[in-house]
């Protein structure tokens, strides 16, 4: 029974659109006593609109899948190991070399801003963005990374609004 409701929920938009056009077509036919072909034409319009909406959703899902894959691959390839190493070094009270990691951290900020840009455009779902955002906040609040974030805040326009999104959750809220 639950599977049936899940199935209908997936196609609820198609069902409503086509049901609406069916009711509209029958009403139009009965009210204006037009030719029977009018019902077919109105129903064809409804079917075309519902297929267009379904196609839009499919294209949106494909775009999300591409972005998701691309961002996760890039993160794994360029940032994951280095950020985790920095995190371990900080937790172990080891000396962390900021100049050595500066370019990488700026690249990471650019990467985060690109993810945010696609989220703002509606291509990244809220749940995925929330997960990514939590990961960003974790690393951006690490002291050596935070120092670079503070410096980059002066160029916040270069980051597509990322700082405004993350600002309330960054530890040292004294960024100016």
GROMACS elastic network, one bead per residue, 0.5 to 0.9 nm:
[ bonds ]
;  ai    aj funct       b0    kb
    1     4     6  0.52113   500
    1     5     6  0.66271   500
    1     6     6  0.88187   500
    2     5     6  0.52250   500
    2     6     6  0.62403   500
    2     7     6  0.86449   500
    3     6     6  0.50015   500
    3     7     6  0.61214   500
    3     8     6  0.86666   500
    4     7     6  0.50676   500
    4     8     6  0.62625   500
    4     9     6  0.85575   500
    5     8     6  0.50731   500
    5     9     6  0.59788   500
    5    10     6  0.86348   500
    6     9     6  0.50280   500
    6    10     6  0.63602   500
    6    11     6  0.89268   500
    7    10     6  0.53267   500
    7    11     6  0.67504   500
    7    12     6  0.86647   500
    8    11     6  0.51817   500
    8    12     6  0.56590   500
    8    15     6  0.82583   500
    9    13     6  0.82237   500
   10    13     6  0.78236   500
   10    14     6  0.88445   500
   11    14     6  0.53446   500
   11    15     6  0.62414   500
   11    16     6  0.87249   500
   11    54     6  0.88905   500
   12    15     6  0.50595   500
   12    16     6  0.60931   500
   12    17     6  0.85130   500
   13    16     6  0.52717   500
   13    17     6  0.60797   500
   13    18     6  0.85095   500
   13    50     6  0.75320   500
   13    53     6  0.84471   500
   13    54     6  0.85438   500
   14    17     6  0.52545   500
   14    18     6  0.60411   500
   14    19     6  0.83068   500
   14    47     6  0.81998   500
   14    49     6  0.89140   500
   14    50     6  0.53798   500
   14    51     6  0.78574   500
   14    53     6  0.82411   500
   14    54     6  0.77221   500
   15    18     6  0.53810   500
   15    19     6  0.58885   500
   15    20     6  0.84013   500
   15    50     6  0.85980   500
   16    19     6  0.50209   500
   16    20     6  0.58688   500
   16    21     6  0.85215   500
   17    20     6  0.51139   500
   17    21     6  0.62615   500
   17    22     6  0.86007   500
   17    46     6  0.63709   500
   17    47     6  0.79146   500
   17    49     6  0.79140   500
   17    50     6  0.63468   500
   18    21     6  0.51128   500
   18    22     6  0.60459   500
   18    23     6  0.86089   500
   18    43     6  0.71660   500
   18    46     6  0.54683   500
   18    47     6  0.62420   500
   18    49     6  0.88021   500
   18    50     6  0.71498   500
   19    22     6  0.50074   500
   19    23     6  0.61821   500
   19    24     6  0.84429   500
   19    46     6  0.86092   500
   20    23     6  0.52660   500
   20    24     6  0.60345   500
   20    25     6  0.85135   500
   20    46     6  0.80497   500
   21    25     6  0.58572   500
   21    26     6  0.84838   500
   21    39     6  0.88967   500
   21    42     6  0.64488   500
   21    43     6  0.57555   500
   21    44     6  0.88285   500
   21    45     6  0.78940   500
   21    46     6  0.54251   500
   21    47     6  0.84187   500
   22    25     6  0.51035   500
   22    26     6  0.61927   500
   22    27     6  0.84706   500
   22    39     6  0.75743   500
   22    42     6  0.76029   500
   22    43     6  0.59854   500
   22    46     6  0.79921   500
   23    26     6  0.52463   500
   23    27     6  0.59796   500
   23    28     6  0.84183   500
   24    27     6  0.50999   500
   24    28     6  0.59415   500
   24    29     6  0.84858   500
   24    39     6  0.85306   500
   24    42     6  0.78113   500
   24    43     6  0.87713   500
   25    28     6  0.50901   500
   25    29     6  0.61053   500
   25    30     6  0.85984   500
   25    38     6  0.70087   500
   25    40     6  0.78908   500
   25    41     6  0.83881   500
   25    42     6  0.56581   500
   25    43     6  0.67842   500
   26    29     6  0.50695   500
   26    30     6  0.60952   500
   26    31     6  0.84686   500
   26    38     6  0.89052   500
   26    39     6  0.63466   500
   27    30     6  0.51332   500
   27    31     6  0.58571   500
   27    32     6  0.82915   500
   28    31     6  0.52652   500
   28    32     6  0.58763   500
   28    33     6  0.76362   500
   28    34     6  0.76326   500
   28    38     6  0.81436   500
   28    39     6  0.79333   500
   29    32     6  0.55923   500
   29    33     6  0.51680   500
   29    34     6  0.53076   500
   29    35     6  0.71829   500
   29    36     6  0.70167   500
   29    38     6  0.69542   500
   29    39     6  0.67372   500
   30    33     6  0.53338   500
   30    34     6  0.76631   500
   31    34     6  0.82406   500
   33    36     6  0.85590   500
   34    37     6  0.82239   500
   34    38     6  0.68038   500
   34    39     6  0.89880   500
   35    38     6  0.57512   500
   35    39     6  0.80529   500
   36    39     6  0.57792   500
   36    40     6  0.73272   500
   37    40     6  0.51156   500
   37    41     6  0.62592   500
   37    42     6  0.86741   500
   38    41     6  0.50375   500
   38    42     6  0.60732   500
   38    43     6  0.84105   500
   39    42     6  0.52753   500
   39    43     6  0.60270   500
   39    44     6  0.84853   500
   40    43     6  0.50786   500
   40    44     6  0.59856   500
   40    45     6  0.85870   500
   41    44     6  0.50481   500
   41    45     6  0.62912   500
   41    46     6  0.87559   500
   42    45     6  0.50712   500
   42    46     6  0.63607   500
   42    47     6  0.87388   500
   43    47     6  0.61523   500
   43    48     6  0.85261   500
   44    47     6  0.50725   500
   44    48     6  0.60637   500
   44    49     6  0.85752   500
   45    48     6  0.50871   500
   45    49     6  0.61723   500
   45    50     6  0.86105   500
   46    49     6  0.51502   500
   46    50     6  0.61423   500
   46    51     6  0.85880   500
   47    50     6  0.51040   500
   47    51     6  0.61033   500
   47    52     6  0.85165   500
   48    51     6  0.51691   500
   48    52     6  0.61317   500
   48    53     6  0.86836   500
   49    52     6  0.50174   500
   49    53     6  0.62410   500
   49    54     6  0.86183   500
   50    53     6  0.51033   500
   50    54     6  0.61358   500
   50    55     6  0.85357   500
   51    55     6  0.59942   500
   51    56     6  0.84929   500
   52    55     6  0.50620   500
   52    56     6  0.61458   500
   52    57     6  0.86900   500
   53    56     6  0.50239   500
   53    57     6  0.63103   500
   53    58     6  0.86946   500
   54    57     6  0.51212   500
   54    58     6  0.62438   500
   54    59     6  0.86990   500
   55    58     6  0.50158   500
   55    59     6  0.61644   500
   55    60     6  0.85004   500
   56    59     6  0.51667   500
   56    60     6  0.60930   500
   56    61     6  0.86220   500
   57    61     6  0.61471   500
   57    62     6  0.86079   500
   58    61     6  0.50847   500
   58    62     6  0.62177   500
   58    63     6  0.86478   500
   59    63     6  0.61416   500
   59    64     6  0.85679   500
   60    63     6  0.50915   500
   60    64     6  0.61753   500
   60    65     6  0.85975   500
   60   123     6  0.70336   500
   61    64     6  0.50288   500
   61    65     6  0.60780   500
   61    66     6  0.86130   500
   61   123     6  0.84489   500
   62    65     6  0.50519   500
   62    66     6  0.62151   500
   62    67     6  0.86155   500
   63    66     6  0.51764   500
   63    67     6  0.61638   500
   63    68     6  0.84661   500
   63   123     6  0.71202   500
   64    67     6  0.50897   500
   64    68     6  0.58539   500
   64    69     6  0.84108   500
   64   123     6  0.57732   500
   64   124     6  0.61724   500
   64   125     6  0.82594   500
   65    68     6  0.50706   500
   65    69     6  0.60423   500
   65    70     6  0.84158   500
   66    69     6  0.52352   500
   66    70     6  0.59821   500
   66    71     6  0.84920   500
   67    70     6  0.50262   500
   67    71     6  0.59156   500
   67    72     6  0.83561   500
   67   115     6  0.86474   500
   67   118     6  0.84305   500
   67   123     6  0.82103   500
   67   124     6  0.80308   500
   68    71     6  0.53065   500
   68    72     6  0.60281   500
   68    73     6  0.84453   500
   68   124     6  0.79825   500
   68   128     6  0.89350   500
   69    72     6  0.52706   500
   69    73     6  0.59939   500
   69    74     6  0.84492   500
   70    73     6  0.52600   500
   70    74     6  0.60616   500
   70    75     6  0.85053   500
   71    74     6  0.51326   500
   71    75     6  0.59879   500
   71    76     6  0.85144   500
   71   111     6  0.82614   500
   71   115     6  0.75243   500
   72    75     6  0.50611   500
   72    76     6  0.60650   500
   72    77     6  0.84415   500
   73    76     6  0.51397   500
   73    77     6  0.59476   500
   73    78     6  0.84342   500
   74    77     6  0.50629   500
   74    78     6  0.58287   500
   74    79     6  0.76020   500
   74   111     6  0.87159   500
   75    78     6  0.54410   500
   75    79     6  0.50830   500
   75    80     6  0.58540   500
   75   108     6  0.85344   500
   75   111     6  0.82893   500
   76    79     6  0.60053   500
   76    81     6  0.73654   500
   77    80     6  0.69724   500
   77    81     6  0.80811   500
   78    81     6  0.75937   500
   78    82     6  0.76952   500
   78   104     6  0.83442   500
   78   108     6  0.85650   500
   79    82     6  0.54581   500
   79    83     6  0.58302   500
   79    84     6  0.83390   500
   79   104     6  0.77206   500
   79   105     6  0.86324   500
   79   107     6  0.89181   500
   79   108     6  0.69824   500
   80    83     6  0.54093   500
   80    84     6  0.60720   500
   80    85     6  0.84825   500
   81    84     6  0.52450   500
   81    85     6  0.60186   500
   81    86     6  0.86195   500
   82    86     6  0.61514   500
   82    87     6  0.85577   500
   82   101     6  0.85672   500
   82   104     6  0.85952   500
   83    86     6  0.50591   500
   83    87     6  0.61414   500
   83    88     6  0.86688   500
   83   105     6  0.87050   500
   83   139     6  0.71408   500
   84    88     6  0.61873   500
   84    89     6  0.85810   500
   84   139     6  0.87364   500
   85    88     6  0.51136   500
   85    89     6  0.61441   500
   85    90     6  0.85850   500
   86    89     6  0.50693   500
   86    90     6  0.61124   500
   86    91     6  0.85743   500
   86    96     6  0.69703   500
   86   142     6  0.86773   500
   86   144     6  0.86996   500
   86   145     6  0.89895   500
   87    90     6  0.51929   500
   87    91     6  0.61828   500
   87    92     6  0.85704   500
   87   139     6  0.76718   500
   87   142     6  0.73896   500
   88    91     6  0.51077   500
   88    92     6  0.60458   500
   88    93     6  0.85464   500
   88    94     6  0.84945   500
   89    92     6  0.50485   500
   89    93     6  0.61173   500
   89    95     6  0.70920   500
   89    96     6  0.66043   500
   90    93     6  0.50360   500
   90    94     6  0.59172   500
   90    95     6  0.75203   500
   90    96     6  0.69563   500
   90   142     6  0.78984   500
   90   143     6  0.82477   500
   90   144     6  0.85555   500
   91    94     6  0.76509   500
   92    95     6  0.89806   500
   93    96     6  0.85710   500
   96   100     6  0.88715   500
   96   101     6  0.87663   500
   96   144     6  0.73454   500
   97   100     6  0.55152   500
   97   101     6  0.65605   500
   97   102     6  0.86511   500
   97   144     6  0.83266   500
   98   101     6  0.51452   500
   98   102     6  0.56539   500
   98   144     6  0.63365   500
   98   145     6  0.78824   500
   98   147     6  0.89465   500
   98   148     6  0.84689   500
   99   102     6  0.50385   500
   99   103     6  0.78668   500
  100   103     6  0.75488   500
  100   104     6  0.82798   500
  101   104     6  0.52431   500
  101   105     6  0.61342   500
  101   106     6  0.87110   500
  101   145     6  0.87428   500
  102   105     6  0.51894   500
  102   106     6  0.62757   500
  102   107     6  0.85759   500
  102   145     6  0.82124   500
  102   148     6  0.71292   500
  103   106     6  0.51122   500
  103   107     6  0.60782   500
  103   108     6  0.85058   500
  104   108     6  0.60777   500
  104   109     6  0.86593   500
  105   109     6  0.62228   500
  105   110     6  0.86153   500
  105   140     6  0.89564   500
  105   145     6  0.67296   500
  105   148     6  0.74046   500
  105   149     6  0.83451   500
  106   110     6  0.62627   500
  106   111     6  0.85249   500
  106   148     6  0.75935   500
  106   149     6  0.80508   500
  106   152     6  0.80219   500
  107   110     6  0.50118   500
  107   111     6  0.60758   500
  107   112     6  0.85896   500
  108   112     6  0.60990   500
  108   113     6  0.85294   500
  109   112     6  0.50051   500
  109   113     6  0.61102   500
  109   114     6  0.85738   500
  109   136     6  0.88383   500
  109   140     6  0.86594   500
  109   149     6  0.79202   500
  109   152     6  0.88487   500
  109   159     6  0.76482   500
  109   162     6  0.87208   500
  110   113     6  0.50392   500
  110   114     6  0.61797   500
  110   115     6  0.87154   500
  110   158     6  0.84534   500
  110   159     6  0.65752   500
  111   114     6  0.51330   500
  111   115     6  0.64198   500
  111   116     6  0.87104   500
  112   115     6  0.51259   500
  112   116     6  0.62004   500
  112   117     6  0.86204   500
  112   132     6  0.85775   500
  112   133     6  0.84163   500
  112   136     6  0.72489   500
  112   159     6  0.83879   500
  112   162     6  0.75430   500
  113   117     6  0.60333   500
  113   118     6  0.87029   500
  113   158     6  0.86094   500
  113   159     6  0.51672   500
  113   160     6  0.61035   500
  113   161     6  0.75483   500
  113   162     6  0.54491   500
  113   163     6  0.85671   500
  114   118     6  0.64533   500
  114   119     6  0.86430   500
  114   159     6  0.78141   500
  114   160     6  0.77555   500
  114   162     6  0.88015   500
  115   118     6  0.53244   500
  115   119     6  0.62551   500
  115   120     6  0.87520   500
  115   124     6  0.80044   500
  115   129     6  0.80337   500
  115   132     6  0.84985   500
  116   120     6  0.61193   500
  116   121     6  0.85758   500
  116   124     6  0.84612   500
  116   129     6  0.76816   500
  116   133     6  0.86449   500
  116   159     6  0.87856   500
  116   160     6  0.75274   500
  116   161     6  0.78880   500
  116   162     6  0.62811   500
  116   165     6  0.86270   500
  117   120     6  0.51400   500
  117   121     6  0.63132   500
  117   122     6  0.88582   500
  117   123     6  0.89933   500
  117   159     6  0.85935   500
  117   160     6  0.62391   500
  117   161     6  0.79650   500
  117   162     6  0.80128   500
  118   122     6  0.64567   500
  118   123     6  0.54354   500
  118   124     6  0.60396   500
  119   122     6  0.51774   500
  119   123     6  0.55449   500
  119   125     6  0.68851   500
  119   126     6  0.75786   500
  119   129     6  0.66364   500
  120   123     6  0.75133   500
  120   124     6  0.78490   500
  121   124     6  0.78030   500
  122   125     6  0.69079   500
  122   126     6  0.86678   500
  124   127     6  0.84253   500
  124   128     6  0.65982   500
  124   129     6  0.63630   500
  125   128     6  0.54477   500
  125   129     6  0.62218   500
  125   130     6  0.86545   500
  126   129     6  0.50292   500
  126   130     6  0.59939   500
  126   131     6  0.86072   500
  127   130     6  0.51325   500
  127   131     6  0.63554   500
  127   132     6  0.87586   500
  128   131     6  0.51812   500
  128   132     6  0.62568   500
  128   133     6  0.84731   500
  129   132     6  0.50545   500
  129   133     6  0.58042   500
  129   134     6  0.84808   500
  130   134     6  0.61491   500
  130   135     6  0.87135   500
  131   134     6  0.52742   500
  131   135     6  0.65431   500
  131   136     6  0.88057   500
  132   135     6  0.51498   500
  132   136     6  0.62063   500
  132   137     6  0.86760   500
  133   137     6  0.61011   500
  133   138     6  0.85644   500
  133   166     6  0.78649   500
  134   137     6  0.51564   500
  134   138     6  0.62341   500
  134   139     6  0.88951   500
  135   138     6  0.51575   500
  135   139     6  0.65429   500
  135   140     6  0.85829   500
  136   139     6  0.54138   500
  136   140     6  0.58582   500
  136   141     6  0.84043   500
  136   166     6  0.87249   500
  137   140     6  0.50428   500
  137   141     6  0.59088   500
  137   142     6  0.87256   500
  137   166     6  0.72822   500
  137   169     6  0.70502   500
  137   170     6  0.66381   500
  137   171     6  0.89366   500
  138   141     6  0.55779   500
  138   142     6  0.69308   500
  138   170     6  0.89066   500
  139   142     6  0.53779   500
  139   143     6  0.89407   500
  139   145     6  0.70784   500
  139   146     6  0.82580   500
  140   143     6  0.80049   500
  140   144     6  0.87285   500
  140   145     6  0.56036   500
  140   146     6  0.54311   500
  140   148     6  0.89388   500
  140   149     6  0.70055   500
  140   170     6  0.73888   500
  140   171     6  0.89607   500
  141   144     6  0.84751   500
  141   145     6  0.68103   500
  141   146     6  0.53218   500
  141   149     6  0.87736   500
  141   169     6  0.88585   500
  141   170     6  0.60339   500
  141   171     6  0.60192   500
  141   172     6  0.79289   500
  142   145     6  0.54344   500
  142   146     6  0.56926   500
  142   147     6  0.86397   500
  143   147     6  0.62882   500
  143   148     6  0.89911   500
  144   147     6  0.53381   500
  144   148     6  0.69609   500
  144   149     6  0.89360   500
  145   148     6  0.53482   500
  145   149     6  0.62505   500
  145   150     6  0.86843   500
  146   150     6  0.60422   500
  146   151     6  0.86301   500
  146   170     6  0.84970   500
  146   171     6  0.86165   500
  146   172     6  0.80180   500
  147   150     6  0.51456   500
  147   151     6  0.64841   500
  147   152     6  0.88005   500
  148   151     6  0.50406   500
  148   152     6  0.61584   500
  148   153     6  0.85898   500
  149   152     6  0.50283   500
  149   153     6  0.61014   500
  149   175     6  0.85810   500
  150   153     6  0.52134   500
  150   154     6  0.76837   500
  150   172     6  0.86572   500
  150   174     6  0.86619   500
  150   175     6  0.55954   500
  150   176     6  0.75639   500
  151   154     6  0.62695   500
  151   155     6  0.81212   500
  151   175     6  0.84270   500
  151   176     6  0.89136   500
  152   155     6  0.53677   500
  152   156     6  0.65634   500
  153   157     6  0.85792   500
  153   163     6  0.71038   500
  153   175     6  0.69062   500
  153   176     6  0.68801   500
  154   157     6  0.82633   500
  154   175     6  0.88074   500
  154   176     6  0.70684   500
  155   158     6  0.57325   500
  155   159     6  0.76300   500
  156   159     6  0.54047   500
  156   160     6  0.75489   500
  156   161     6  0.70523   500
  156   162     6  0.76655   500
  156   163     6  0.62935   500
  156   164     6  0.83581   500
  157   160     6  0.59630   500
  157   161     6  0.66457   500
  157   162     6  0.87546   500
  157   163     6  0.86974   500
  158   161     6  0.81017   500
  159   162     6  0.55580   500
  159   163     6  0.71330   500
  160   163     6  0.81924   500
  161   164     6  0.53419   500
  161   165     6  0.64263   500
  161   166     6  0.88297   500
  162   165     6  0.50932   500
  162   166     6  0.61447   500
  162   167     6  0.81852   500
  163   166     6  0.50890   500
  163   167     6  0.52949   500
  163   168     6  0.88938   500
  164   167     6  0.52182   500
  164   168     6  0.77277   500
  165   168     6  0.73595   500
  165   169     6  0.85032   500
  166   169     6  0.55452   500
  166   170     6  0.63770   500
  167   170     6  0.53576   500
  167   171     6  0.86216   500
  167   173     6  0.69870   500
  167   175     6  0.83911   500
  168   171     6  0.82447   500
  168   173     6  0.71496   500
  169   172     6  0.89001   500
  169   173     6  0.79955   500
  170   173     6  0.60114   500
  170   175     6  0.89743   500
  171   174     6  0.85824   500
  172   175     6  0.66024   500
  173   176     6  0.85078   500
